[in-house]
Amino acid sequence: MKILAVDDEELALSSLRRLLRRRGLRDVQTCNNGLQAVRIMMDHEFDVVLLDYLMPHLDGLQILEKVKPHRPATEFIMITAVDDI
């Protein structure tokens, strides 16, 4: 399974990567920028994208709207550390 984790906080990304690898998932790529995430997802297919909801420049919903039509088989899971959404 090929996974992309997108979050603007490096600590969150490294924690996600470690957790997923401990669970046996080795093909995990990370990205800390929404604009870069869109470019990566347009160039490469992923089975699952863990997508931070709140990020600068492009938020998770904007990224989802841009990419999902081009990658309909990719599953997107929105994540956030904000507890009032």
Order of alpha helices (4+ residues) and beta strands (2+ residues): beta-alpha-beta-alpha-beta-alpha-beta
